[in-house]
Amino acid sequence: MIALIVAGVAWGTSGTLGTLLVAATGLPFLSVAGYRILVGGVLLGVLACVLRRFRPPQTRPGWTRLIAVGAASAVNQWAFFSAVGTVGVSVATLVAIGSFPVFVLGADLATGRQRLRPRLLAALGCTAVGLVLFMGTPPAGIAPADALLGCGLAVIAGAAFAIISLLGARPEPDFDTITGTAGSFLLGGSAVLAVAGLLGGPVVFAPTPEAVAWVLLLGLIPSALAYAAFFVGLGSESSTTGVLVALLEPVTGAILAALVLGERLGAAGVLGAGLLLLAVALVAWPVRAAGAEPGSVREADPASAWDGERG
């Protein structure tokens, strides 16, 4: 659970770090999205070598998992930032973050990994109301066709992240967490940068000290650290729990935007952020001591999450 909380908070730094990188380089957000996971993949690969656990897949299932995570990461980044360009940050984030818990919960219910409990229903209710309040009202002047396209892209982004979450909750013995995620990100980041180049956006920037610092931080915190922690957390918690804890991302992002970029939440936004935190608390607060709710918090050895045999 601590690993999942670290992941949610780390993801929340991506908006501020990405904005600072855009300001320092003039790159479009789609190129920044590509660098985010590409650099994250490089850093995870270095970490695997330092820890002497660089273990590329040796079997077809292992390579299939690597390619699947890489493809889902690329689709997630491409769809989300395309949605942002069409309907704006508020609507795109609302639809993407609001849709992927539905995809994950549906899959968990269908496979029996999760059961509807009062605590989970309350968390989902807080999530729905909190996101609407937190994101505010959609910007005016968006044509119906653009709104439909943008929301469709955001749903695709949510579905892609749901796939990543579901794969992470089902370990593959030949997919080492660090090495496999590094390879997936290298593949996905290269694909996103290729798409950005085909769309005419610049993908190369002057390597000034400021630009290099921001791109390294973007690859380190919301990519390498966040996804490594997320996959570790999914080793001992359900994918539904992991996705709901990821709601810390917009709350952290809003706090950083206020501190660094001068953005401020209104009263509705503050209330929405509080509801999102309540949703996280409902799924994160341990219930084992008084008899855990079956299917809500799973017993596991946290240290085993880094075992390559579990993925």
GIVEN-V312929 format. One record per run of one state. SS is the DSSP state (@ for helix, = for strand, . for the rest). FROM is the first residue (numbers start at 1). TO is the last residue. If there is no record, write none. Layout:
ss=SS from=FROM to=TO
ss=SS from=FROM to=TO
This chain:
ss=. from=1 to=1
ss=@ from=2 to=11
ss=. from=12 to=13
ss=@ from=14 to=25
ss=. from=26 to=28
ss=@ from=29 to=50
ss=. from=51 to=59
ss=@ from=60 to=111
ss=. from=112 to=117
ss=@ from=118 to=135
ss=. from=136 to=143
ss=@ from=144 to=168
ss=. from=169 to=176
ss=@ from=177 to=198
ss=. from=199 to=208
ss=@ from=209 to=234
ss=. from=235 to=238
ss=@ from=239 to=245
ss=. from=246 to=247
ss=@ from=248 to=261
ss=. from=262 to=266
ss=@ from=267 to=284
ss=. from=285 to=301
ss=@ from=302 to=306
ss=. from=307 to=311
